[in-house]
Amino acid sequence: MIATIAVVNLTGATHGAQLINAATLLKLVPLAVLLLAGVFAFQGTKFLQGVTPTTTGIGRAVILSLFVFTGMEVSVCASGEVAEPSRTIPRGLLIAMLVLTFLYVSIQLIAQGMLGSALEHSVVPLADAMAPISPVLRLVMLAGAALSMFGCISSDQFCTPRILLAIARDSLLPRFLGKVNPTTHTPNAAILCYAALVITLSLSGSFVELAVLATLLCASLYIAGCAAALQLARRGVVLAGNPLNFRWLPAAALVGMASMLGLIALASRREILGMVGIIALSALVYVVQTRVARSTVRPALLNTTNATPQNRSPET
């Protein structure tokens, strides 16, 4: 599946975006069926708390809930291939987060009202909720779950290779990752390398373990993003258009950083150590690559500066 998505992305950004849109629309159909059927099958007597929540359980639930929203930032990675990105992407993000919140809260309420205490032990809760109504609807829910994950992976594989492209162009990763195909204008090397990395990580552990670690790493990224947005706004730094003029930015940034720190604190000690270890390793790689890049760029700049107009090549 991952290899198939990679092949589609190699053919061009348009095809990759079309695949994401198709998967998103298809996975919304089973969810709509669940919501409509669930309204009529909902039983108030089953809507009871089956277990007493613990601190560990609440922490794990909060972390996995944030996983729903992680990846929202990767849409910015494709902003160079989006019409009017400063207008399109913020509106798209706002709409997506509001729709996601409505869907997940509604689905949780209906599943609880249909399965009751059995929800705790269900591996495929949406399919089990539809089973008493119709075996066909159970299959529809299973297909919807597969489509949902397919859409998630499609979006990730479309956007994340462009992060590798940008980092490589800053000389912090091998240069071949910063090249694009002259015909399709896609970062083919980055797409293939990322697909191989995703396959390797998929085979290395369970979904929940990888989801928790990925969410914690995103939380640390969001803390840095909030701090950076606040600092850039204060300095009036902008690459295009007008500087950000959001009067509630300081309060929003502080709430964002505090909430992400609180979320990290809810993780287990092993998970926090894993997060710190990955950040430390990444920082080490960054420092080494930065020094290597500087040592490579400086001699090239000196050669360019010392060159006379007669012997300068067009590329220089």
Buried (B, 14 or more C-beta within 10 A) or exposed (E): EBEEBBEBBBBBBEBBBEBBEBBBEBBBEBBEBBBEBBEEBBEEEBBEEEEEEEEEEEBBEBBEEBBBBBBBBBBBBBBEBBEEBEEEBEEBBEEBEEEEEEBBEBBEBBBBBBBBEBBEEEEEBBBBBBBEBEEEBBBBBBBBBEBBBBBBBBBBBBBBBBBBBBBBBEBBBEEEBBBBBEEBEBBBBBBBBBBEBBBEEEEEEEEEEBBBBBBBBBBBBBBEBBBEBBEBBEEEEEEEEEEEEEEEBEEBBEEBBEBBEEBBEBBEEEBBEBBEEBBEEEEEEEEEBEEEBEEEEEEEEEEEEEEEEEEEEEEE
